[in-house]
Every structure is written in C-alpha cells, then in structure tokens.
Amino acid sequence: MKATKRLMGAASAAALAAGMVFSASLVVQVAAVSVAEAAVVSSVSVRGNSRVDADTIRGNISIQPGRTFSAADIDESVKRLFATGLFSDVRINQSGGTLIVEVQEYPVVNQVLFQGNKKRKDADLARVVQLKPRGPFSQAQMEADVEAIKAAYSAIGRDDAEVQTQVMDLGENRVNVVFTVNEGGRTKIKSVNFVGNNAFGDRRLGDVISTKRSNMLSFLFRDDIYDENRLRADEEALRRFYYDRGYADFQVVSSSAELDEATNEYTVNFTVDEGERYTFGDVSVETSIEGIDSKSLNSEIRTHSGDVYSAKKVEDTIIGLTEQVAGSGYAFAQVTPRGDRNFETRTISVVYTIDQGPRTYVERIEIRGNERTRDYVIRREFDISEGDAFNQVLIQRAKRRLERLDYFETVNIATAPGSEPDQVILVVDLVEKSTGEFSIGGGYTTGENAGFSVEGSVSERNFLGRGQFIRISAGGGKDTRNYSLSFTEPYFLGRRIAAGFDVYRQTQKYTNYESETTGATIRFGLPITQNLTTQLAYNLTSEEYGYTDDCEPDSGTTTSCDLSPAIIAGIEASPWVKSSVSATLQYNSIDDMKNPHSGIYATLTGEVAGLGGDAKWAKITARGNYYHTLSEQQDIVGLVTLGAGHIQPFDDNGLRVFDQFKGSDRMIRGFAYNGIGPADTNGSTDEDDFDHLGGTTYFHATAEAQFPMPVLPPSMGVKGAVFADAATLFGVDGGVSGVVPGANQASFDMRWRASVGAGLIWASPFGPIRIDYAIPVLKEDTDIVQNLNFGMSAKF
C-alpha cells in the first residue's frame, strides 16, 4: 500500500511537470506563428515582472535587438526562462519592431512551517525540503517536498507518515507554505531470518548486519528500522564476513522484507549460498617491470600457504605491495591478484602480478556535501593530492579513513574525466551527520567508593568543522567528585600526529581519610603501522590527603582511629607533586572493538617520575587481551588476558603507600578494591580494621568464555561469560612509609589468589555494562572478599 501511495505521488508530480512542458511548448508554437522565419526587432519589452529585474530577464534570452532571430530562438529563450525556476508562465511574441516578453512570476515563499511533527525537529525537516524562505514557490516543488518528508520519516521507521499541505496567500505575491504531518505509528522489525547458512548460526550473522529485530530497547538503539539502503549495506557486510573466513564462493541469493500491515511489522529474510571453505595454496609475486625484485617484496605478503582464505588479507597485501613499489619510484605500477581455485583440495593459489599501469594523474579533488566540515579535514585523509599519480588503492584507503572519522552518513568517491586524456578528477560526495553528543547517565558501582553515581558530559568530535575532539564532563557519587576537560587535535602541525591535553580534578573520601587530586596531561600519539601506535605524554599531578572528621590526630601523628603508619606517613607528606613522562606502545588487531571475536589488544607503558616534583620512581605496566572464536556456529568467543607491573624508586626516600599498585577487578575478581596483597592488620583480627598497602609488583591472568544468552534476542546485545582469574600482588617499599615486615604486617610475599565466576555483558546505549559474580578459591586470611562487581567500562 505504501509503495502504491508513493507511486501515485510520483505519477502526479510527473504529470504536473509534463503539463507545464506541454503548456510552454504550446506558447512557443503560438508565438512562432506571428514571427517570420528570420526577423529583427529594435527593442525588448518585459511585462508582468514585479520581483525579477527586467535586465535579468533580458539577459536570459538569446534574442538581441538588431539581430535576426527565428522560431528556434524563441523556443530556446522560453526554455531558459523556465529553467531559472522563477516563472510559472512565459510568453514571447513580436509586435512590430518590439519583442514582448510576458512573464508570470512564482509567488515568493515567506515562511515554511511544520505542524504535527514530534519525532522530527523543524530544523531536520527544513533541511529536507527544497522550498525555502525568500525563494520561489511552485506546486511541483511542494509535492516533491511532501515525498522528501515522508522519506525522512521512513528513515526513522515511520512508513505510515502522511503529509498534508496548505498554501496561505499573504498578498503581494507572497505565500506561507504549511506542511502538516501525521507521523503515524512506528514500523518495527518482527524477525530477521537467514536461510542457507550452515557454518554460522543466525545469532552470529545477526551480529554482522546492522538491521536488528525490535525489542524493548529499540527506542534507544534505533537499529530496528527497515531501510532499502541498509539492506544493501547488510548484504555487503555478509559478503565481507564470509570472504574473510574462507568462503570465497559465498553469495547472497536474495534479501527481502515483507510488511504485515495488520501489525505494522517487517519480516526480513536473507537467503545465502555459503559455498565451500578454502585455504591459501601457493602464494607468489610476479613482475613485468625491470628493476623490481619480486623476492624483496615477500615481506609485504599477508597471505600464506595453509592459512584460511581471507579477502582482507589479500587486500592488505595489495596495499602493502603498492606502497612498497611506489616508494621505489614506480608510481604507476599496478598490483593485480590472480586467484586459481583447486576445487578438489579446496585451495586458492594467489599470484600478485605487478605491471606498469597507465600514466594517469589526479587533476583535482572535488569535494561536495561538506557544509560544516572544512575541506582540509577531508583532503588530509588522502595520501595523494592534485598532480600525483592516480592510484585506486590509495583512494579506497582514503574512503575507509573518511568513514572511520564518523563525521559522515555516507562517503562516495568517483572519478570523472579531466581536461586532458591523462587527467582524472576525483569527486568526493559526502552526507554529513551530527557529531555532537550530550549524555547524562547514572549507575551503581561496587568496589572502591561503592554506591550510586551520576555523570554528565558534552562532547564534539568535529569541533568547528576542524576535525578536533573536545569533551567536558562532570560527575560524582556518595563520596566522589570528578571533573575533566579533554581536547585532541588529530593532525598536529599538519602531520598524522594526535596531540592533546587532559585536565582533571578528583576528590574521594575513604573510611578514615580523603584525597583531592588535580592533574594535567599533554600527549602526542603517532601511528607506526596499521595496528601499532605509540603515545608520549607529560603528566603533572598534585595530590593532597587529609583525615576525615572522626579521624583527626590527637597530637603529632597519633590518630583517634586505627590507621597504618604507612598511610599516616603518606597523609603527612602531602601535598605531593608528581611530575612524570610516559611512553605507551599499543597493538590493536581486534576485529570489532564493540563486539570482539578475534585479534589482540596489548599495551606496554613505561613512566618515569622525577622531572621536578616529589615523586622519584620508574614504573612499567603491560596488559594483553587475546580473543579467539571457539565456535562460529554457537558464537562462543574465548578470551585470555595477561598482565604485569612493577614500580621501583630511585632515591633514598622510596615510595609512598599511595604510589604502589592496588588490587582491582581488572586484576582479579571476587575481591574488594585494594583487598589483596600486603596488609597492616593494626593488631586486629577484624578484616574491617585492616589497611591494605598495595604492592610494588603484580602479575595476573584470566581465561574467559563469552557466549550469547539463549533467552534474550541478539539485538539486545547481552552476552554471558564464565571465567577464572589468578593474580598476585606483593612487595612493599620502605622509604617514606617506614614500613618493614613485622608483627602487624602480612602477605608481603608473592602469594597467588584465584577465583572463578560468571558474568553478564551488555553493550548498552550508555556504554559497556558488566556484572560479575566471582567466588575466591585461593585466598589469604587478610584478603577482603567481594563477590559481586558492577561497572560501566570496557576491560581493554
């Protein structure tokens, strides 16, 4: 029914346009009767115009006084005037020596008004319609705008939206145009079905595509909207998914959506043909260009014999070979992969052929559709510029970079012929999207400073259209207050170096003391390879500690509550200034950061404090996460995490207790924050009186399996997990704290803890949320157990 309505609307608009053309043609024919085959006029008289200047009209006709003209010239002049879009009727005829041009102007639009719209703002609809204030009005354009408004509502899942129009005559050839919208009900997706899939289950394929089944949280995710373009994108996503996992013959046989008008719900169906799974056979490089040694290019090959076939690895190899050859001075070399299938052994042998391509240059890069984003923000994502050799591989890389910026709804790059045969024009068509975000959320956190918390933030990832990121946030809970400001310039000094700063302030209240930390960081990030990046930073922090009201010292350092001498020494030493430099190496080959199934995410950070300030130490930490799909059919993913850290003072003062590592759920679950490791019992047997001091060294490991929840639909993004953790935290430095193992000290040695448990992981609209319940199976007497842990953060 909806398709019929749209077809009738389009037919009406087409009929109206055809009628206008026929009328214009009739005027031309009637006027032509009164004109000789070749005539001359001495003047041109313009009549009927009130807004458009007569000289403007004369400038849009091809007939000039004193020159001969014919019926064809009149026909051309009428077409030109209609093409301006300013006139509803045009008549041209000759009276004696005068050419009379009589026009009827379209009314001027005074205002474009929208009524009844709640799900779409006025500003959104104003961008969709072509009728604008102070512009010409036409019935045909108004009807086209009606269809545009319906399409805008269809994009948010409201295919039933109806639009009525009203033209209000204000006199003096001015009108107001009113669009009254009946938004209708929200169209939902009842189910997403896959037919023909054997290697991967419906849940796994459901993760790949962007079209999701409607559920109770769809109003937040907005991923249950049927859209023809989204369906085509989902087809491509399925092809890439299968091609990267060995199924080189995969095909999407069909994709369709059936609407149940009684329930206003779609049923989306994908029929696929998976084909056989292939591995790589022989892989080699051949070249017809003298001066290129094919053996020297083997290091750029990402496809190896025996590995599962992957289209992405073939693509990465093409890019690597192209860049290597171009860097050797062969800018026009082209790399073409040639695959040879062996259906018996199910292998694909690949030969990368390097030939001299046509000498084609980029004449210019033409960017369209970027109303807000500056041109240079887009151009810097290209590794080629005007005058460089045309390279399709680098153009596709630029397209992917522009898409990853997340500034645009769509990115299309096409070529057009240049002014010379060896010149091409790159045409970049963009559709911008909103890049600003305002968020406010709350939650309950276990561990350190447990309790309810709230945080609000304002961020803009394309600040002033310059591609810069800025974020301001504030939040807090029962005993915490946090404020921060972050700014990042992704192309510092015109190079692919991310430079930025962070300024923050944190206040926290503990059982017997409280802290206030004010700090700032200046950082620089530089990509080394596609997966490897580095970051250098300078950090300046001021920490101030104090006793709570019920723990004020009676005299000297004697307090009214039981506190470890190490903590008292740390409090008395404040305020404490830390001035440090840090360097981080980050390796990331994760396939999907929001829903990882394979790859490695690892970081190695070294930090040295002592460039001024009070702290004098060196610290190194490392953490690695390895994801691997254990069952494609059941969508079970395995995770192994390893981590370690050590801090070492390099002066006689040693470390403060606050400088040492503290146990947390990132290290081991099942224990409270700072609930393991060296402890001062304060002469008590009650664990509530223990003060854990942290440690100078830690190691930890995790083995985990993640799986979809069988009861909940995959579109909700909820997964289950079972895990086993192990960790040790040991070593306490003397120095400022003055702590040495004694009667009240315990767990100073390297002693392992272990726990097992289960958890729920939810990719919520507010960020990743995780709930874990862990049971310690190996612990020390001084450890503090906390079985339940709840947090809103990723574990990378």
Summary of the structure (lengths in Angstrom):
residues: 796
radius of gyration: 34.9
end to end distance: 49.1
largest distance: 122.3
contacts: 2448
relative contact order: 0.05
helix: 21%
strand: 44%
